[in-house]
Amino acid sequence: MSTQTSSRPVGVDELKRAWQALNAGEFRTGPGAGKGPRGRGTAAEDDWSPAAGEHTIAVIGSAGSVGASTVALATGLAAAAPVRVIECCSVTASGLAAASTAELGLHPTDWRQGKRDHVLLERASEVLAGVDEVPLPTEAQNETQLTILDIGWETGQLLATDCWLADAVRTADQVVLVTTATVPGMRRAGVAMDLLAGHWQPEQIALAVRGPRRKKWPRGLEHAGGPAVRRALDADWRVEIPEDRELAVNGLDSRPVPAPLISAARQLLEPAHLPTDTSESA
């Protein structure tokens, strides 16, 4: 009885990606070569450092759906060009999928790119099983580049993983922790601050709290996050992110980001003395 090996047709796009990967050195040279299930290369090839003149801000959500991607985009819109927002999560968890006003297509490094005013948006194009599968950022195109990393992973999982993204958070110029004005939100923020304490002092972490103004918080909410959160609140290391009902229902899309949200995000740029954008478009 004869045997026949079945094969599937290979598309032109797949051949192009394979050729680009070959030129970039992203291929296996033997059993077990590479790193991770996608064989992205050696550990040295997975290192990333900001370019000279590149300023990085890491935006971390204390939990899912607290508004981290919204804060990251609003901060980018509030900053002066050149600025990019890199959404460092799986394509299945994207909060920026509909946020571009102009799609630029798939970059050879697997980042899907889009534009929103003066902000370049980059998001993953594939399902990522772990933090170590996030592709390396594209090369900065400007000498004075602001790069906002929208982390998209739980803080404990991130810091426990040996990867470029964890290193980028540890060495970022600024960290923004996003949470909600709720008891669970404050508790999660407290845990995240404790995890970050090995690399950052509390006064170096900006706490972005989505919800009503502090004077309208229910009694006891300020204490729910523990000492680290309370110190951040008392020292005014916080930015109040206003709720927007329409944004809460529809998520980020091509419609304008509310001006009060961009105004609040502009405060996150002040500690780093970064220039802000004064135009009204968003």
WOZIVEN-V920542 format. One record per residue. PHI is phi as a letter, one per 30 degrees, with the letter a starting at -180 (999 if undefined). OMEGA is omega in radians with two decimals (999 if undefined). D_LAST is the distance of its C-alpha to the last C-alpha in Angstrom with 2 decimals. Layout:
BEGIN
phi->PHI omega->OMEGA d_last->D_LAST
phi->PHI omega->OMEGA d_last->D_LAST
END
This chain:
BEGIN
phi->999 omega->-3.12 d_last->67.47
phi->d omega->3.09 d_last->64.83
phi->c omega->-3.14 d_last->61.32
phi->b omega->3.13 d_last->58.23
phi->d omega->-3.14 d_last->54.93
phi->d omega->3.10 d_last->52.06
phi->b omega->3.12 d_last->48.94
phi->c omega->3.11 d_last->45.63
phi->d omega->3.11 d_last->44.14
phi->c omega->-3.10 d_last->41.63
phi->d omega->-3.13 d_last->38.66
phi->d omega->3.14 d_last->37.60
phi->d omega->3.14 d_last->34.18
phi->d omega->3.10 d_last->36.02
phi->d omega->3.10 d_last->38.40
phi->d omega->3.14 d_last->35.61
phi->d omega->3.12 d_last->34.03
phi->d omega->3.12 d_last->37.53
phi->d omega->3.11 d_last->38.16
phi->d omega->3.11 d_last->34.95
phi->d omega->3.12 d_last->35.88
phi->d omega->3.13 d_last->39.40
phi->d omega->-3.13 d_last->38.27
phi->d omega->-3.13 d_last->36.07
phi->i omega->-3.09 d_last->39.05
phi->c omega->3.14 d_last->37.58
phi->b omega->-3.14 d_last->40.87
phi->d omega->3.12 d_last->43.77
phi->c omega->3.13 d_last->46.95
phi->l omega->-3.12 d_last->49.18
phi->e omega->3.08 d_last->49.54
phi->i omega->-3.14 d_last->47.01
phi->d omega->-3.14 d_last->45.22
phi->i omega->-3.09 d_last->41.54
phi->b omega->3.08 d_last->39.57
phi->i omega->-3.06 d_last->38.49
phi->d omega->-3.12 d_last->38.91
phi->c omega->3.08 d_last->36.92
phi->h omega->-3.02 d_last->38.96
phi->d omega->-3.14 d_last->36.18
phi->k omega->-3.09 d_last->38.62
phi->d omega->3.14 d_last->40.22
phi->d omega->3.14 d_last->38.88
phi->d omega->3.13 d_last->38.60
phi->d omega->3.14 d_last->36.41
phi->c omega->3.07 d_last->34.09
phi->d omega->3.09 d_last->33.46
phi->b omega->3.06 d_last->30.20
phi->b omega->3.09 d_last->29.49
phi->e omega->3.09 d_last->26.49
phi->d omega->3.07 d_last->27.17
phi->e omega->-3.12 d_last->28.29
phi->i omega->3.14 d_last->25.42
phi->c omega->3.13 d_last->23.11
phi->c omega->-3.09 d_last->21.74
phi->c omega->3.03 d_last->21.27
phi->b omega->3.10 d_last->19.79
phi->c omega->3.12 d_last->21.13
phi->c omega->-3.05 d_last->19.38
phi->b omega->3.04 d_last->22.14
phi->d omega->3.13 d_last->22.31
phi->d omega->3.09 d_last->25.58
phi->a omega->3.10 d_last->25.93
phi->d omega->3.05 d_last->24.33
phi->i omega->3.07 d_last->21.54
phi->c omega->3.12 d_last->20.83
phi->j omega->-3.10 d_last->17.09
phi->d omega->-3.14 d_last->17.32
phi->d omega->3.09 d_last->14.97
phi->d omega->3.12 d_last->12.28
phi->d omega->3.13 d_last->13.08
phi->d omega->3.14 d_last->13.21
phi->d omega->3.14 d_last->9.76
phi->d omega->3.10 d_last->8.35
phi->d omega->3.09 d_last->10.87
phi->d omega->3.12 d_last->9.94
phi->d omega->3.14 d_last->6.40
phi->d omega->-3.10 d_last->8.58
phi->d omega->3.06 d_last->11.23
phi->d omega->3.10 d_last->12.29
phi->d omega->0.06 d_last->13.07
phi->d omega->-3.11 d_last->15.03
phi->b omega->3.05 d_last->13.75
phi->b omega->3.06 d_last->14.35
phi->c omega->3.13 d_last->14.40
phi->c omega->3.13 d_last->17.79
phi->d omega->-2.96 d_last->18.47
phi->c omega->3.13 d_last->22.19
phi->b omega->3.09 d_last->23.56
phi->d omega->3.10 d_last->25.46
phi->e omega->-3.13 d_last->23.90
phi->d omega->-3.11 d_last->25.31
phi->c omega->-3.03 d_last->23.23
phi->d omega->3.00 d_last->19.79
phi->c omega->-3.09 d_last->16.81
phi->c omega->-3.04 d_last->14.42
phi->e omega->-3.11 d_last->16.58
phi->c omega->-3.01 d_last->14.33
phi->d omega->-3.12 d_last->10.88
phi->d omega->2.99 d_last->11.04
phi->c omega->3.06 d_last->10.28
phi->b omega->3.11 d_last->13.32
phi->d omega->-3.10 d_last->16.28
phi->c omega->3.08 d_last->18.39
phi->j omega->-3.06 d_last->21.39
phi->c omega->3.08 d_last->23.70
phi->d omega->3.13 d_last->24.46
phi->e omega->3.13 d_last->28.22
phi->d omega->3.09 d_last->27.68
phi->i omega->3.04 d_last->26.58
phi->d omega->3.03 d_last->22.87
phi->d omega->-2.98 d_last->20.72
phi->c omega->3.07 d_last->17.84
phi->a omega->3.13 d_last->14.54
phi->b omega->3.02 d_last->11.48
phi->b omega->-3.00 d_last->7.74
phi->h omega->-3.11 d_last->6.74
phi->c omega->-3.06 d_last->9.23
phi->c omega->3.00 d_last->9.85
phi->d omega->3.12 d_last->13.05
phi->c omega->3.09 d_last->13.68
phi->b omega->-3.13 d_last->17.39
phi->b omega->-3.09 d_last->19.16
phi->d omega->3.13 d_last->22.87
phi->c omega->-3.07 d_last->24.61
phi->b omega->3.02 d_last->27.73
phi->d omega->-3.12 d_last->29.16
phi->c omega->-3.09 d_last->29.81
phi->d omega->-3.10 d_last->32.76
phi->a omega->-3.11 d_last->32.25
phi->d omega->-3.08 d_last->30.32
phi->d omega->3.11 d_last->32.59
phi->c omega->3.11 d_last->31.44
phi->d omega->-3.12 d_last->27.87
phi->d omega->3.06 d_last->27.88
phi->d omega->3.09 d_last->27.64
phi->d omega->3.03 d_last->24.33
phi->d omega->-3.13 d_last->24.15
phi->d omega->3.11 d_last->25.24
phi->d omega->-3.07 d_last->22.82
phi->c omega->-3.07 d_last->22.23
phi->b omega->-3.13 d_last->21.69
phi->d omega->3.08 d_last->24.07
phi->c omega->-3.02 d_last->21.55
phi->c omega->2.94 d_last->19.43
phi->c omega->3.10 d_last->17.40
phi->c omega->3.12 d_last->17.97
phi->c omega->3.14 d_last->16.74
phi->c omega->3.06 d_last->19.26
phi->d omega->-2.84 d_last->18.38
phi->d omega->3.04 d_last->22.10
phi->i omega->3.10 d_last->22.64
phi->b omega->3.10 d_last->26.35
phi->d omega->-2.99 d_last->28.60
phi->e omega->-3.14 d_last->29.38
phi->d omega->3.10 d_last->33.12
phi->d omega->3.14 d_last->32.97
phi->d omega->-3.04 d_last->30.72
phi->d omega->3.12 d_last->32.96
phi->d omega->-3.08 d_last->36.10
phi->c omega->3.09 d_last->35.19
phi->d omega->-3.09 d_last->36.19
phi->a omega->-3.11 d_last->33.17
phi->d omega->-3.07 d_last->30.75
phi->d omega->3.09 d_last->27.92
phi->d omega->3.09 d_last->30.15
phi->d omega->-3.14 d_last->31.12
phi->d omega->3.10 d_last->27.53
phi->d omega->-3.12 d_last->26.88
phi->d omega->-3.06 d_last->30.14
phi->c omega->-3.12 d_last->29.35
phi->d omega->3.09 d_last->25.62
phi->d omega->-3.11 d_last->24.75
phi->a omega->3.07 d_last->23.09
phi->b omega->3.07 d_last->23.12
phi->c omega->3.11 d_last->20.85
phi->c omega->-3.07 d_last->22.63
phi->c omega->3.10 d_last->20.74
phi->b omega->-3.14 d_last->22.91
phi->c omega->3.12 d_last->23.33
phi->d omega->3.09 d_last->25.30
phi->b omega->3.11 d_last->28.23
phi->d omega->3.08 d_last->31.61
phi->e omega->3.14 d_last->31.05
phi->d omega->3.13 d_last->27.67
phi->d omega->3.10 d_last->29.37
phi->d omega->3.13 d_last->32.30
phi->d omega->3.09 d_last->30.28
phi->d omega->3.11 d_last->28.43
phi->d omega->3.11 d_last->31.89
phi->d omega->-3.14 d_last->33.16
phi->d omega->3.12 d_last->30.27
phi->d omega->3.11 d_last->30.81
phi->d omega->3.12 d_last->34.50
phi->d omega->-3.13 d_last->33.91
phi->d omega->-3.02 d_last->31.73
phi->d omega->3.13 d_last->34.32
phi->d omega->-3.09 d_last->36.32
phi->b omega->-3.07 d_last->33.64
phi->b omega->2.98 d_last->31.59
phi->d omega->-3.12 d_last->32.69
phi->e omega->-3.12 d_last->31.07
phi->d omega->3.11 d_last->29.74
phi->c omega->-3.12 d_last->27.90
phi->c omega->3.07 d_last->25.87
phi->d omega->-3.13 d_last->22.84
phi->c omega->3.11 d_last->23.00
phi->c omega->-3.04 d_last->19.77
phi->c omega->3.13 d_last->21.14
phi->d omega->-3.13 d_last->19.35
phi->k omega->3.12 d_last->21.10
phi->d omega->3.10 d_last->22.62
phi->d omega->-3.03 d_last->23.26
phi->e omega->-3.10 d_last->26.26
phi->d omega->3.12 d_last->28.58
phi->c omega->3.13 d_last->28.29
phi->d omega->3.08 d_last->29.13
phi->d omega->-3.12 d_last->32.47
phi->e omega->3.09 d_last->35.45
phi->j omega->-3.09 d_last->35.97
phi->d omega->-3.11 d_last->32.44
phi->d omega->-3.08 d_last->32.12
phi->d omega->-3.03 d_last->35.30
phi->d omega->-3.10 d_last->34.44
phi->d omega->3.13 d_last->32.84
phi->i omega->-3.04 d_last->35.86
phi->e omega->-3.07 d_last->36.46
phi->d omega->3.13 d_last->33.59
phi->d omega->-3.14 d_last->30.91
phi->d omega->3.09 d_last->32.83
phi->d omega->3.12 d_last->33.01
phi->d omega->3.14 d_last->29.26
phi->d omega->-3.10 d_last->28.80
phi->d omega->-3.12 d_last->31.58
phi->c omega->-3.13 d_last->30.38
phi->i omega->3.02 d_last->26.82
phi->c omega->-3.09 d_last->25.48
phi->b omega->3.02 d_last->23.05
phi->b omega->-3.13 d_last->19.54
phi->d omega->-3.13 d_last->19.21
phi->c omega->-3.06 d_last->16.32
phi->d omega->3.05 d_last->16.22
phi->d omega->3.03 d_last->17.00
phi->b omega->-3.01 d_last->15.01
phi->d omega->-3.12 d_last->17.55
phi->d omega->3.11 d_last->15.55
phi->d omega->3.13 d_last->13.67
phi->d omega->-3.12 d_last->17.17
phi->d omega->-3.00 d_last->18.71
phi->c omega->-3.04 d_last->16.45
phi->i omega->3.14 d_last->14.92
phi->d omega->3.04 d_last->11.79
phi->b omega->-3.05 d_last->11.35
phi->d omega->3.10 d_last->9.40
phi->d omega->-3.09 d_last->8.36
phi->e omega->3.01 d_last->5.13
phi->d omega->-3.09 d_last->5.57
phi->e omega->-3.11 d_last->7.82
phi->e omega->3.11 d_last->7.71
phi->d omega->3.13 d_last->11.15
phi->d omega->3.11 d_last->10.37
phi->d omega->3.10 d_last->8.17
phi->d omega->3.10 d_last->11.04
phi->d omega->-3.14 d_last->13.54
phi->d omega->3.13 d_last->12.43
phi->d omega->3.12 d_last->12.75
phi->d omega->3.13 d_last->16.36
phi->d omega->-3.13 d_last->16.93
phi->d omega->-3.05 d_last->16.71
phi->d omega->-3.13 d_last->19.29
phi->d omega->-3.13 d_last->22.41
phi->c omega->3.12 d_last->21.94
phi->h omega->3.13 d_last->21.28
phi->d omega->3.12 d_last->18.32
phi->d omega->-3.12 d_last->16.43
phi->c omega->3.11 d_last->12.99
phi->d omega->-3.06 d_last->10.16
phi->c omega->3.12 d_last->10.65
phi->d omega->-3.07 d_last->8.34
phi->c omega->-3.09 d_last->6.57
phi->d omega->3.12 d_last->3.78
phi->b omega->999 d_last->0.00
END
